[in-house]
């Protein structure tokens, strides 16, 4: 069954690259939604259920950590697996994301194989 995905990153180029990487990784992708920050992501989730969220940590308006915190307060979306895709070098921020419910993370730059490896067992 195809998986609807939400990609949250303030870079449109990274969102497009992630979309292409999902297809290259042979992930059965259905609809792909995009958001430039956590605020847009929460808005998209109001009308679009998804089975996977790929989110950056460092974004304007609402960063990935704030987004995760908001997501866990939403009964319809709190169990959706979230993978953080980040340039964040500080281990503390990455660990905070995991503590907030992220199922894992991949550091930028990434390969299709790294994304696929991270998703095995999650989707």
N, C-alpha and C positions, 0 to 999 in steps of 0.2 A: 504494500500500500504506500502511496506517495505521502511524503511528509511535508507539511507546510512549515516554512521557516521564517523567522523574523531576524533580520540582520540590523544591528544597532551600532552605528559608527558615524562620527562627524565627518568622515571623509567619504565622499561619493565614490571615489576611485577604489577605496578599500572595500566598500560594500559590493561593487561590481566584481572585484577580484574574488571575494569570498563566495559570491554566487557562482562564478565560473569554477572555483575550486571544488565546491560541493558536487557539481556535475562531473568534474574530472575524477573525483573520488568514488564515483559510481554510487552515490547516495540517491535513493529514490525520492527526488524532490518534487513536490507539487507546486503550490503557490509560494513565491518568495516576496515577503514584505520588507520594506526598508524604512529605517528611521534614523535621523541625524543626532538624536540624543534620547535620554530616558523619558522626557516629556512626550516626545513624538511616539516613542515605543508604547508607552502606556495608553496613549490615544488609539493607536493602531490595534492594540489588543482588545479594546472595548467591543469591536465589531468583527474581529478576525481571530478565531482560535488558532493556535499554532502548536506544533509538536516539538519544536526546537528553537532556542534563541541563541544567537551568536552575538556577543556584545563586547564593545570596547570598554575600558575602564575610564580613561581620560577623555571627557567630552564636556562641552559647555552646557549651561542650563541645568541639566541633571546628569551627573556622571554615572558610570556603571555600578558603583557601589550604592548610590542612592536609589538607582533603578531596582537593583536586587532587593533592597530593603522594602521598597514599595510593592514589588512583585509578591513577596512572601505574605503580604497582607491581603492579597486578592485570591479568594477561594478557587476561582475558575482557572487561575494561572500559576498558583504557587508550586505545583508539581511538574511544571514544564522544565525539562532540563536546559540549563544555561551553561554555555561554554564561554569563557572570557577570552577574547583575542586582543592582546595588548602589547604595547611597547614598554609597559611599566617594568622598570628594573628593580624596584623595591619589593623584596619578598613579603614585607609586612602588608602591603596593599593587596597582593595576590592572595595571601592567606586570609585577609579580611573578606575578600570576595568568596573564597571557599567557605568560610564561616557563615556568610550570609546566604549560602545555598548554591553557589556555583558548583557544577559537577566537575569542573576542571578548567584548565587554561592552556592557551597556546601563545607563545611569544611571536610577535612580528619581527622580522619577516618569517613567513611560514610556507610550507609546501602542502600540496594536496594530500600527500601521504601522512603528514603530521595531523591534519584535520581528520582524515579517515581513522587513524589510530586512536585519536581522542574520542571519536564517536562510537567506536566498537563497544558494545555492551551498554551503551546509553540509549541508543535509538533502536 
